[in-house]
Amino acid sequence: MATAHIRASAYASETLRRMAQASNTTTAAALDTILRERERYDFFASAAEAYGTLSNSERAEASADVTEWDGTLLDGLEETEA
């Protein structure tokens, strides 16, 4: 894995060190995890914001689509297989 040096405040450095120690990992791995979690958070926050801009009819249509797709999940499976 390629590495790079970054400048960080004493607080950030110490916090990262403690988080890495608590999870029994390296600071690089802890930082990778933190960044991935933040990317995931940002993605879902953006999706929630976009959903919030939908009109009531658009929300109903999206809900109907999800219901229809959910109904296909068990297509062709016996009840005991599900």
Buried (B, 14 or more C-beta within 10 A) or exposed (E): EEEEEEEEEEEEEEBBEEBBEEEEBEBEEBBEBBEEEEEEEEEEEEEEEEEEEEEEEEEEEEEEEEEEEEEEEEEEEEEEEE
